[in-house]
Amino acid sequence: MAKINVRSPYFINLATTNLTSAKLEIDIYTGSVNTDWQDSPVYTLFSTAISAKINFEIAELIKDYIQAKFDGAFPSTPVTDAEATTIFVDYRVTETINTTAQTPVDVLGERAFYGYGYFEDGANPQLAVATLQSNLSILRNNNEVVTIPVDNTLLTKVEWSLNGAVVLTTTPLSNPTIQDQILYTQNLNGGSKIDVDSARVFPTAGASTIINIIKYEKCKYTPLKLIFINKFGAYQEIWMFANSILSMSTTEEKYKSNILTNGTYNTYDPQIKLLTKNGNQKLKLNSDYYPESYNEVFRQLFLSEKVWIDYEGQTLGVNIENKQITYKTSLTDSLINYTIDVSFAFDTINNIR
């Protein structure tokens, strides 16, 4: 089955001799895959053919149904609808040739991910790989748990190793719901953390992938963790190891009041008064030194629509304020580090009504 990455366009292309029009019905749902058409579409689209061809674009419609809400912990089975970044899509195409409606064609169980492809990936990017992150090395904070997102459907197993010896094996779920299509495998055994220095991901087809795990132990400052949705539609973490600086900017609305009473006024009563005032806090984060392979991770962080930070015991939404990133290389920059400005995605004074 094809894979839909909803942050990039996904086209259903029709090209049938004498095609005059077509109807496209789309069903979007969670849970187990349908085995037949349910006849309860959430969208019904119609289009007239031009030169016997029709293109339907459906990714943007599907995206609205993926909630992708991160609550501070990587999803574990069973994954809820709220935190899932995947959803099932069925669709039915009914073509009209000349004036005759044809027998509908059903496509069931297409997997949709909150991911995207680059321009170079072409139309309808698939990203059909078992390892759902681009970096083949992970810089982790001292002895923190390591999390690697993998595609449960395309996975045979993940072997965690220490000094060349396998110490833990993760196997995929059988018959997963759409919410459980992404498996967030961790170096945990029964809740206990296992020391590891590499992980090998075995896909259902093709060669295995080795991910090296590098322990960062020289923290002078308190590291801060960012979590974001990467290009594969999976939650991924990245640590900011160096100094962070907190600041706040404020916004306000003013009005000029009438303070005159019986021809006089009190000088302590301000004429220009505040109607509202609030603030927004920002953090300047410094990554410290990362391997060059992390350039792609930082690119995906900057392109992510959903980013969170673990800050002072809470998981909080943030927005990346930087509008530009200059990729660094070991050849020209020697040591690679990034400075990132993030703003908390809420007003400082609670004004939720």
Buried (B, 14 or more C-beta within 10 A) or exposed (E): EBBBBBBBBBEBEBEBEEBBBBBBBBBBBBEEBBEEBEEEBBBEBEEEBEEEEBEBEBBEBBBEBBBBBBEEEBBEEEBEBEBBBBBBBBBBBBBBBEEEEEEEEBBBBBBBBBBBBEEEBEEBBEBBBBBBBBBEBBBBBEEBEBBBBBBBBBBEBBBBBBEEEEBBBBEBBEEBBBBBBBBBBBBBEEEEEBEBBBBBBBBEEEEBBBBBBEBBEEEEEEBBBBBBBBBBBBBBBBBBBBEBEEEEEEEEEEEEEEBEEEEEEEEEEEEEEEEEEBBBBBBBBBBBBBBBBBBBBBBBBBBBEBBBBBBEEEBBBBBBEEEEBEEBEEEEEEEBBBEBBBBBBBEBEEEEE
